[in-house]
Amino acid sequence: MYLIINTIDDKQIKVILAKSKDSFKIKTVKGERRQSEKLLLTIEKILKENGASLGKIKGIGVVSGPGGFTSVRIGVVVANSLAYALGKEVYSLQLSEFKDNNDLVQKILNGFINKKSKKIALPYYDREPNIG
């Protein structure tokens, strides 16, 4: 089972729990500028709703950008932290590398199958941050 995190939209969070390329569940939560408050709770909920646990996770995927500076950073940091804590690898994709959720799941799982995963994902920002 693979956990996929997508926080690039600053208005919502998407967490996907994938058993295979054709079998996955998506939990979407509105969280405008509240990803840091809601992401871990959303992960906990999708695991519980599907009778899964962090111990069953084989790898973690993350959409690494582009998007809002803070929302991208939160998704990537949580993915990296969970991967480190679980002793798993992480595989990241940028928004331009997939078409939809089906394509995202397929490409993330292919990344793990083809051994392209790494110990850490890096965020991708398409411009300088505007922190004000």
C-alpha positions in Angstrom: 0.0 0.0 0.0 1.3 3.5 -0.9 0.4 6.8 0.5 0.3 9.8 -1.9 0.2 13.4 -0.7 -1.0 16.4 -2.8 -1.1 19.8 -1.1 -0.2 22.0 -4.1 -3.6 23.6 -4.1 -3.7 26.0 -1.2 -7.5 25.5 -0.9 -7.6 21.7 -0.5 -5.6 18.6 0.5 -5.7 15.3 -1.4 -4.4 12.1 0.2 -4.5 8.9 -1.8 -4.1 5.4 -0.4 -3.2 3.1 -3.3 -3.1 -0.7 -3.1 -2.4 -0.9 -6.9 -2.6 1.2 -10.0 -6.3 0.3 -10.3 -7.3 0.2 -6.6 -7.0 3.4 -4.7 -9.0 5.7 -2.4 -8.9 9.5 -2.4 -9.7 11.7 0.5 -10.1 15.4 -0.4 -10.4 17.9 2.4 -11.0 21.6 2.1 -8.3 23.5 4.0 -7.7 26.9 2.5 -4.4 27.9 4.0 -4.8 25.2 6.7 -2.8 22.3 5.3 -0.5 22.2 8.4 -3.6 21.7 10.6 -5.4 19.2 8.5 -2.8 17.0 6.6 -1.9 14.6 9.4 -5.5 14.3 10.4 -6.5 13.5 6.8 -3.8 10.8 6.6 -5.0 9.3 9.8 -8.7 9.3 8.6 -8.0 7.7 5.3 -5.9 5.0 6.9 -8.6 4.3 9.5 -11.4 4.3 6.9 -9.6 1.7 4.9 -8.5 -0.6 7.8 -4.8 0.3 7.1 -2.0 1.5 9.3 1.3 3.3 8.7 3.0 0.0 9.2 1.5 -1.3 6.0 2.8 1.6 3.9 5.4 0.5 1.4 6.3 4.0 0.1 5.2 7.6 0.1 4.5 9.7 -3.0 4.2 13.4 -3.1 3.3 16.1 -5.6 6.3 18.4 -5.2 5.0 21.5 -7.0 4.6 24.0 -8.3 2.0 25.6 -6.1 1.8 27.9 -3.1 5.1 28.1 -1.2 3.7 27.0 2.1 1.3 24.4 0.8 4.1 22.7 -1.3 6.5 22.9 1.6 4.0 21.3 4.0 3.3 18.3 1.7 6.9 17.6 0.9 8.0 18.0 4.6 5.3 15.6 5.8 6.1 13.1 3.0 9.8 13.2 3.9 9.2 13.0 7.6 6.9 10.0 7.3 9.3 8.2 4.9 12.2 8.8 7.3 10.2 7.6 10.4 8.9 4.5 8.6 12.2 3.7 7.0 10.6 3.9 3.5 11.5 5.8 0.4 9.7 8.7 -1.2 8.9 9.4 -4.9 7.8 12.8 -6.1 6.2 14.2 -9.3 5.6 17.7 -10.4 2.1 18.8 -11.5 3.2 18.9 -15.1 4.2 15.2 -15.1 0.6 13.8 -14.7 -2.8 14.4 -16.1 -5.2 13.4 -13.3 -5.4 11.3 -10.1 -5.4 8.0 -12.1 -2.2 9.0 -13.9 -0.7 10.3 -10.7 -1.2 6.9 -8.9 0.1 5.0 -11.9 3.2 7.1 -12.2 4.0 7.1 -8.5 3.6 3.3 -8.3 5.7 2.9 -11.5 8.4 5.0 -9.8 8.6 2.6 -6.9 8.5 -0.5 -9.1 11.3 0.9 -11.3 13.4 1.8 -8.3 13.4 5.6 -9.0 12.4 6.4 -5.4 14.7 8.2 -3.1 15.3 8.9 0.6 14.1 12.5 0.2 11.9 14.6 -2.1 12.7 18.2 -2.9 10.0 20.9 -3.4 9.7 22.5 -6.8 8.9 26.2 -6.9 8.2 27.8 -10.2 9.0 31.3 -8.9 10.6 33.1 -5.9 8.5 32.9 -2.8 6.3 35.9 -2.0 6.3 35.8 1.8 4.6 38.9 3.2 
